[in-house]
């Protein structure tokens, strides 16, 4: 049994706890949150021992894995402690706030031999997994162009509003936009060039970003935004134009509009269909289950993490940070 220590019991921590309950061979045995009532909620459903804070859990809990679901500005310090204690680590995205932190994480992982996975969950989302598979085998020919969107009303669930402080989250350009930045890299590799434009709030913080990338001859655009009105529904999806058809994933589902005029509806069979009521902009646990089940399986089999390892999380954060720098910083 893989013993999990969960650090951070808010929206994302609750999602992770719900997933681990469904994954054979994994058990949340320790939890920590400075809001004891949040830790108690997960402890009540798992029987996990409650620790006052993450550093105490890392120091004293009898666990195999530390799963870090803390605000981004706390990731590096806790991950380094966990690796130095000989634990394998799961770090929610984005992996860190700066490239200086990235180098610390990279160096610590190399020195300790820890297995570290980053929560770039879109790589594990069923409709995006399908897109990666058909692209790799060129089922519809080469990719000519692609559009990815991730649009949200104002996130109001974060502890003390940390997510809206640019020095704690990196702004939505790092916290939200990094999902599609990461998947674009996963799908097509590193872009040759990019151009970004940002929309800011009255504080000068980025709340919306548009970026166009050139990946060889393929043009990719990504829009990310999280300050649409509260009545605006969360939306995420893609439109990918292949040589032989166009794949669209949106609120209507997944469809491929073929060049010959026919429409194909790919059959997606989710590995898990559980739901969460922990708040936030997502209720489906599917992608989260997939990524954590993969992490657990690889650790149990002592196999390398290939889909979303630390280095990939660092490279995606690095690209998002370069975009932010190109438009004048997360806050100006």
Buried (B, 14 or more C-beta within 10 A) or exposed (E): EBBBBBBBBBBBBBBBBBBBBBBEEBBBBBBBBEEBEBBBBBBEEBEBBBBEBBBEBBEEBEBBBBBBBBBBBBBBBBBBBBBEBEBBBBBBBBBBBBBEBBEBBBEBBEEBEBBBBBBBBBBBBBBBBBBBEBBEEEBBEEBEBBBBBBBBBBBEEBBEEBBBBBEBBBBBBBBBBBBBBBBBBBBBEEBEEBEBEBEBBEEEBBBBBBBBBEBEEBBBBBBBBBBBEEEEEBBBBBBBBBEBBBBBBBEEEBBBBBEEEEEEEBEEEBBBEBEBEBBBBBEBBBBBBBBBBBBBBBBBEEEEBEBBBBBBBBBBBBBBBEBBEBBEBBBE
